[in-house]
Amino acid sequence: MEGRYGVVDALQDVTFSIGRGRTLGVIGENGSGKTTLLRILSGVTKPDRGEVRTRGSLAPLLSLGAGFNPFLTGRENALIELLTLGLSRSQAKSQLDDVIEFSELEEFVDAPMRTYSTGMTMRLAFAAAIRVDPEILLIDEVLSVGDERFAAKCTAWLEDFKRRGKTTILVTHSTTTVATQCDLALWLDNGRVAAFGERMDVIRAYVRAKRGKPVADALAPVNADSLEAARALADSYRARIVDLLPLLRLPLIGHVRQSGKIKGGYEDGWTDGALEFSVEALRDVRTWTIYATIPPGMRGGATVAVDLDGARVISAPAAPGEIVMRCDAPIAKGKAAKVRVSSSETVNFHAIGISADRRDVGPRIDEIVFDQ
């Protein structure tokens, strides 16, 4: 029987831009064009129409370890990978020890790759790929490399990459990853842009569509006669939906991992005035720093405090705006520690006329950095 072939437009009319130091998450169902988009951005695939404009060097992490030779050792494969990524021989040799240390495969690096598990292969490939210091990093579903602890280590590296003003485009099926790691989101549906913009707005529309809503209904749930009415309806919807969605993952930076459920946190980072969570230190933590935002409308004399395992670590005035709280409270490796961030007062944005959000909120947690 003769086979029949057709033409599939994997991507159509896809237009977006992302600035320096920003992270874009690309989401969508299987076959929506996510990987094709990264292949075009990286230059692996040429588009039939349109153009791609980039500024600065670019490194793709598309198929980790695809070129590894199973009969060579991990050390030999890592060296070849560095050379393939564009480093000179002297540069590759100087980076090799760092690759091995980051991958945590010192005991196995001189064994042939055919003896490696998939997770070990992914560790080595990721560790080699990040030794190239590009301006733009393209990632296709590689934040799940290795075990959960190593994945957290990779996430911490990507956070530092962003802090250095670098740009990342991340393809993932995890909306939680987009919510915690990205600034913007792009939703692809059948090769077309269904939504592009602020990450939480795009995620909400995507989740509604996955629950059975048509794309058009997910993006435009109500009709409004004017821009003002549309904004009011959007605020009202956002106030209802956010109150139903708890915070699932904290923006933790460093060699720690979140354990258990979070109490008192919302998905947009605001708290109900008493945030409680537990972390497990993967290495000894000397100090840790909480970067938070005190909501407008907080009255004078209000305070915000941090407790570790029931003991007060630090307390500070809760003046509206950004606040930095350095916690000189060590956490030993392997220990599960309970952290509580609380404020003496909360603010209701609706009551003070700021928005339609009717929650009583305390500090918003922007980032928690753990130093080894």
N, C-alpha and C positions, 0 to 999 in steps of 0.2 A: 504494500500500500504506500502510495506516495505521500510524503509529508507535506503539509501546507504551512506556509509561513506568512505572517502578517507583520505590520509595522506597529510598534507600540511607542507612543509618546511618553517616555518615562517622566519627563518634566515639561510643563507648559507655562509660559508667562510667569516665571518665578523671578521676582525682583525684591531685593532687600539690601540694606547696608548696615554695617556694624562698625563702630568707632574703636579707637585704640583703648586698650584696657578694659574692654567689655567682654562678657561671656554670653554666647548665644546657644540656647538649647533647641535642637530640632527634634520634634516629636511627630508621630503618625503611625498608622497601622503598617504591617508588613506589606511591601510592594507599593508604598506611597511615594517612593523616590528619594528617601533620605540618604541612602548610601550612594546612589547615583549623583546626588548633589555634591557630596564630599569628593567623589571621584572627579567631578568637573572642576571644583574649586582647586583641587590639588594638581590638576593638569594631566591626570591619568587618562581621562576621557575628554574628548573635545566636543563642545556643544554644536548642534546643527545650526542653531541661530543664537544671536545674542553674544554677550561678552562678559568676562570676569575681570574686574580690576582689583588688584591688591597692591598694598604698599608695604615693603619689607619682606624679609625671608619667611618662607612658609614650610612647615613640616607636617606631613600627614601620618597619623597612627591609624591605619585602616585595617591591615591584616597582620597583626602582631606575630612575628616569628614565621611568616610564610616562606622565607628563603633559607631557613635554618637547615643545615645538613645533619641528618640523624647519626651519621657515623663520625662526625667531628665532636670534640668536647665542647662544653658550654663556653669555656674561655675562648676557644678558637672561633666559635660561632659569633660570640659577642664582638670580637675584634673585626670580623668580616662585616657584621652589621654596621658598626661604626664607620668603616670605610665606605660601605654602600650609601650611608646617609650623607656622605660628602666630606668627612674629616680626612685630613692627611694622615699618613702612617704614624708620624710622630705624635700628632694630636690624638689619634685613636689609642695608641699605647699609653699615653698619659692619662686618658680617661678610663682605661680598662678597670683599674682597681676600684674607682668610684662606681662603675656599673655593677661590679660583683658585690660591693658592700651594700648598695641600694637594693639589689635583688635578694640579699640575704641567703645566697646559695654558695657560700664559701666552702662548705663541706662537699659539695657535689660538682663544683665548676670544672673539675678536670675529668669528669665522667662523660661518656658519650651521650649526646642528646637523646638517643633512642631510649635511654633509661629514665628520662624525665617524664613526669606527669604533665598534663595540660596546664595545670596551674603554675608549675615550675617554669615551663616554657614561656608562658605569658609574663611571668615576673622578669625573666631575663630580657625578653624583647622590649618590655616597657622601660626597664632600667636603661637599656641601650638607646632607645628612641629619644628619651628626654635629655640625653647628654648633648644633643644638638640644641642650641639656644636660639630658637626662631622668634620672629615677631608675631607670627600667627601659627596656632596649633590646631590641627583638625583631628578630631577623635571620634572613632566609630565604635561605640559600645565596648570600651576597654576599661571603664572604671570598675568593672567587676573582676578584674584580674586577680588570681590567687584567692586567698581566704579573706574574711571580713577585715582582719587586722591590716593586712597588706593593702587592701582596697582603701582603707582609711588613710594609710600612708601616702598612697597615690593622690588621694583627694587633697591632702595637706600640701603636697607638692604643687598641685594645680592652683591652690589658693595663693601660694607664694608667687607663682607664675603670673597670676592676675595682679597681685600687688605691685609687681615690677612693671606694670603698664603694658603687659602683653595681651593679645587677643586670642580667645578660644572659641571654636565652634564645635559643639558636642552633639552627636547623634545618640539618642537613647530612647528606650521604651518607658523609662521611669520618670513619672511626673514629679516624684519626690526629689530626684536628682536635679531636675530643672529648677524646682522651687528653691532648693538650698544652694545650688552652685552657679546659677545663671542670673543675668540681669534681664535678658530678653528671651523670647521664645518664638519659634517659627513652627507652625502646624501645617504639615503637608497632607493633602487628601487627594488621592488619585493623581498625583503629579502636579497639583496646583496648590497655591498658597491659600489655605482656609483662614488663617489668622496669623498676624505678625505684630508683636508689640510687647508691652509689659508682661512679664512671665505669668503672673497669677491670673490676669485676665484671659490669656490664651489657654492656660491649664484648665480653668473653669469651663470654658467653652468646649475644650477637647473632652473633658470628663463627661459633660452633659451629652455630647454626641455619642460617646461610647455606651451610654446608658440607654440608647435607642432614639435619641433626638436626631432629626435630620440636621446636617451641617448648618443650613440656613437658619433653622430654629435655634440652634445652639448659639449662633452668633448674634441673633436678633430676637431675643425671647419676648419682647414687647414692642408695641407700636407707640410712637409719641408724635404729637402734633408740632412740637418745637424742640429746639436744642436744649432749652432750659428744662422742659418736661422730660426729655430723654435722660439728662443728667440726674434729675431727681429720682427717676425710676431706677436708674443704674445704682445710685447710692442706696436706695431702699433695698434692692436685690442684694447688693454687696453686704449690707448690714445684716440681712437675714442669713445668707449662706455662710459668711465667715464665722458667725456665731455657732454654726453647726460643725465646723471643721477644726479639730484640735491640732496642735502642733505635733508633728510626728518625728521630726528630726531637727536637732539644734545645729547651728553653724559652729561646730567645734573644729579648731585648728590645732594640730599637734598629734603626738603619739598617744591618743586616747580613743576610746570608743564609748558611745552612748549605750547604756544598758537599761532595760526596763522601759516603762511608759513615762511620758512627761505629764505632769499635772500643772494646770494653771497657765498653759500656753496656747495661743492661737496660731493658725498657719501663717499669718502675716507678720509674726514676730512679737506682737504685743502680748502682754501677760494680763492676768486678772488681778495682779498685785501680789501674788504669792506663787512664783514659779518653783517647782520642785522637780529634780531629775537626778539620775545617777550616772556616773562615768567610771570606767575601768581604765587605769593607767597601764599603757603597754611598755612604758619606760618610766623611770623615776621622774616625777614632775617637781621642779623646785618652786616655781611661781606660776601663776596664771592670771590673765588679765581679761576683764569683762568690758566690752565696748557696748554701750547701751544708749538709748535715747529716752529722755524723760518727756512725757507728753505735754503739750501746751495746756495751760490752765491749772497746772499743779500749784497749790497754794504755798506761800512762804512758810518755812518751818518744816515742810515735809522732808522725810529722809528715805534713803534706799539702803538696804543692808544685805550682806552676803553671809550665809552660814555654811559651814562644812561639818557634816556629821553632828549637827546640833550645836556647834560652837561658833560664836560670832567671829568672823574674820575681819570684816571691814564695814564701816557705816559712813555715809556721806550725805550732804544736802541734796535733795531731789529738785534741783533747779531745772526748769524746762530747757531742753536742748541735749546735745551729746555729752556723755559722761564716760570717763575711763576709771575703772576701779581695779587697782593692782592688788592681788591677793597673795600675800606671802605665807602660804599654807601648803607645805609639801604634801604630795600624794605618792605613796610608795608604789613601785611596779607591782602589778597584779592585784592591787587593792581596788575594791569597788567603793567609791565615796559618794555620799549623798550631799547634793548641793541645793541650797534654797536662796533664791533672790526675791526679796520682798520690799514693798514700799509701804510707808505708813498711811498713804492715801491713794485713791484712784481718781480718774477723771472720766466723765461722761461727755464725749464729744457732742452728742446731740443736745444735752442739757445746756452746754455753754455756746451753742450755736455754730459749731465748726462744721459739722456734717450730719448725715442721717444715721451714722453709726451709734447705736444705742448701748453698746457695751460699756461697762466700767473697766477701764484699763489702767494698768500700771506701766512700768518701764518696758520698752521694746528691746529685745536682745538682738543686737546686730552681729556680734561675733564674740567668741570666747577662745582665747589663744593660750595654749598650755606650753610652757617653756621647759625643756629638759636641761 
